[in-house]
Structure formats: structure tokens, C-alpha cells
């Protein structure tokens, strides 16, 4: 099967320089085989189930939203402490 991919020019140049013309398809196929999860992999199945769990995703979003103003990123942690003193 043929596929068309768009990659940055600099990466394409490195690819052409490093992999001989008649070995490029096999090279990409090997990388994809190593990188893509097996469908019967139990961890992959759990990850898919988590992605589809709307209640869990809503709870995770609440955690993310709550951590945005944790003082580490963005909002100054000392803002709330001044009122407590």
C-alpha cells in the first residue's frame, strides 16, 4: 500500500541522506512497526478505555483546571496567602 506523508524539509533531507533510496520503505515500515502499539496489548486496551470514559475524562479535566492556578504555573501562590495573614 502506498501512503503520502508530509514532513518538514529538513527532516526529509536528513532522511534522504541517511537512508538509501531502495531501503526507505522498509526503514519507515520498521519504525512504524516498532512505534505503533499492538491492538492486543493490554496496556493499549486500557489506554483506549480511559480515552473513551467520559466521566473519568471530566474528572481529569477538573484536576487540570484546578492545577492551573496552583502557583507553579501562572497565578502567584502568595495572592491567597496575603488575605490569611
ZIUR-V926886 format. One record per residue. N is the residue number from 1. RES is the residue in one letter. PHI is phi as a letter, one per 20 degrees, with the letter a starting at -180 (NA if undefined). NEAR is the number of other C-alpha atoms within 8 Angstrom. D_FIRST is the distance of its C-alpha to the first C-alpha in Angstrom with 2 decimals. Layout:
n=N res=RES phi=PHI near=NEAR d_first=D_FIRST
n=N res=RES phi=PHI near=NEAR d_first=D_FIRST
//
This chain:
n=1 res=X phi=NA near=2 d_first=0.00
n=2 res=X phi=e near=3 d_first=3.76
n=3 res=X phi=c near=4 d_first=6.60
n=4 res=X phi=d near=4 d_first=10.24
n=5 res=X phi=c near=4 d_first=13.02
n=6 res=X phi=d near=4 d_first=16.71
n=7 res=X phi=c near=6 d_first=18.89
n=8 res=X phi=g near=6 d_first=22.55
n=9 res=X phi=g near=6 d_first=23.59
n=10 res=X phi=f near=6 d_first=25.56
n=11 res=X phi=f near=8 d_first=22.74
n=12 res=X phi=f near=9 d_first=20.46
n=13 res=X phi=f near=8 d_first=23.44
n=14 res=X phi=f near=8 d_first=23.98
n=15 res=X phi=f near=8 d_first=20.38
n=16 res=X phi=f near=9 d_first=20.67
n=17 res=X phi=f near=7 d_first=24.08
n=18 res=X phi=e near=6 d_first=23.31
n=19 res=X phi=d near=9 d_first=20.05
n=20 res=X phi=f near=8 d_first=20.04
n=21 res=X phi=g near=6 d_first=17.49
n=22 res=X phi=e near=5 d_first=15.97
n=23 res=X phi=d near=8 d_first=15.78
n=24 res=X phi=f near=9 d_first=14.17
n=25 res=X phi=f near=7 d_first=10.57
n=26 res=X phi=f near=7 d_first=12.41
n=27 res=X phi=f near=9 d_first=14.93
n=28 res=X phi=f near=8 d_first=12.86
n=29 res=X phi=f near=8 d_first=11.13
n=30 res=X phi=f near=8 d_first=14.76
n=31 res=X phi=f near=8 d_first=16.19
n=32 res=X phi=f near=8 d_first=14.02
n=33 res=X phi=f near=7 d_first=14.86
n=34 res=X phi=f near=7 d_first=18.46
n=35 res=X phi=e near=6 d_first=18.75
n=36 res=X phi=e near=6 d_first=17.27
n=37 res=X phi=f near=7 d_first=19.80
n=38 res=X phi=f near=6 d_first=19.56
n=39 res=X phi=f near=6 d_first=20.12
n=40 res=X phi=e near=6 d_first=23.13
n=41 res=X phi=f near=8 d_first=24.71
n=42 res=X phi=g near=6 d_first=28.12
n=43 res=X phi=f near=6 d_first=28.39
n=44 res=X phi=f near=11 d_first=25.09
n=45 res=X phi=f near=10 d_first=26.43
n=46 res=X phi=f near=8 d_first=29.72
n=47 res=X phi=f near=8 d_first=28.14
n=48 res=X phi=f near=8 d_first=26.34
n=49 res=X phi=f near=8 d_first=29.70
n=50 res=X phi=f near=9 d_first=31.55
n=51 res=X phi=f near=8 d_first=29.32
n=52 res=X phi=e near=6 d_first=30.01
n=53 res=X phi=e near=8 d_first=33.75
n=54 res=X phi=f near=7 d_first=35.42
n=55 res=X phi=f near=6 d_first=38.87
n=56 res=X phi=f near=8 d_first=37.75
n=57 res=X phi=f near=10 d_first=35.88
n=58 res=X phi=f near=8 d_first=39.09
n=59 res=X phi=f near=8 d_first=41.18
n=60 res=X phi=f near=8 d_first=38.94
n=61 res=X phi=f near=8 d_first=39.23
n=62 res=X phi=f near=8 d_first=43.01
n=63 res=X phi=f near=8 d_first=43.03
n=64 res=X phi=g near=8 d_first=41.01
n=65 res=X phi=f near=8 d_first=43.36
n=66 res=X phi=f near=8 d_first=46.36
n=67 res=X phi=e near=7 d_first=45.31
n=68 res=X phi=f near=10 d_first=44.80
n=69 res=X phi=d near=12 d_first=48.62
n=70 res=X phi=e near=10 d_first=49.29
n=71 res=X phi=n near=10 d_first=50.89
n=72 res=X phi=e near=8 d_first=48.15
n=73 res=X phi=c near=7 d_first=46.10
n=74 res=X phi=n near=8 d_first=47.72
n=75 res=X phi=f near=9 d_first=50.97
n=76 res=X phi=f near=8 d_first=53.91
n=77 res=X phi=f near=10 d_first=54.90
n=78 res=X phi=f near=7 d_first=58.60
n=79 res=X phi=g near=7 d_first=58.76
n=80 res=X phi=f near=7 d_first=59.42
n=81 res=X phi=f near=8 d_first=61.69
n=82 res=X phi=f near=7 d_first=64.23
n=83 res=X phi=f near=6 d_first=65.22
n=84 res=X phi=f near=5 d_first=65.72
n=85 res=X phi=e near=4 d_first=68.26
//
